[in-house]
Amino acid sequence: MNKFLKSLVLIATTFSIVESGSALAADKLETAPTKYVEANGVKFSYRTLGPKSGTPLILLQHFTGTMDAWDPAVVNALAKSRTVVVFNNRGVGATNGVVADNVSDMSSDAHAFIQALGFKKVDLLGFSMGGFIAQQLAAQHPDLVNKVILAGTTHQGGGNHLMQVLSEAFSRTTAPDPRDYLFFSQSDAGKKAGGEFLSRVYARTKDRDPESSKEIADAHGKALIVFTSTPDPEYKTLKAIHQPVLVVTGNNDTMLPTEGSITLYKELSNAQLILYPDSNHGSIFQYHDSFVNSANFFLSH
């Protein structure tokens, strides 16, 4: 091969490596570009990761949470084998509009967002308040929703300790972030996991979502409290869910009591349950490797 051809091969190889590296970098929550799609008059902000194959996994976020509140250790690992989509619902983060103050409207918005992306079948991972939305979507749109993971959440009427634990978390004036208390046990192992989690969620330095305002917190607080305080003695929503469901929580969830997850497992027709030891509301972040392994197996079989 002459020098000219060798040079072309070298340039092409280098370009391929650079392009491949860029693609890999974009497949991380810390660096994935923010995209936008319009639906029902709302300009939704979102990010996609992973290969464009298989059933997409839509992530539904917690009270006041934005895309940047997800744990990269969970999102990036899940995205190794499937398309993963994180997004901000109406009025949150970089998504415009007035934030919804009830789970029904949040679910309608999430459905509009999924439809706008053109997906015909999706899996859902709903964390905390996102789990309420996931339940609504699964019950109302069985042709769209394939499988569901409910993490650190509860059923309608399952009760909450939101105001109590928020007050306790924010009373620690020297703490770096309330989530180290809200999401993790206060054992040595739990505190260590909390610190590691915070270092991961703050790893993204460019194009971060704005922090949630008091308006968002008030609206989300109302939605969470009303949903968990409104009785559903016949479990009508749960009885309407026939898709496979994986329920995951900590053995001592102080925000949405663990008993609510056990009820989900008992009342859903096709559910599995994982309880992690020495863990709180954010058990999927404390045991991120174990959770991803379990989630991958559940979604793939």
Buried (B, 14 or more C-beta within 10 A) or exposed (E): EEEEEEEEEEEEEEEEEEEEEEEEEEBBBBBBEBEEBEBBEBEBBBBBBBEEEEBBBBBBBBBBBBBBBBBBBBBBBBBEBBBBBBBBBBBBBBBBBEBBBBBBBBBBBBBBBBBBBEBEEBBBBBBBBBBBBBBBBBBBBEEBBBBBBBBBBBBBBBBBBBEEBBEBBEEEEEEEBBBBBBBBBEEEBBBEBBBBBBEBBEEBEEEBBEEBEEEBBEBBBEBBBEBBEEEBEEBEBBEBBEBBBBBBBBEBBBBBBBEBBBBBBEBBEEBBBBBBEBBBBBBBBBBBEBBBEBBBEBBEE
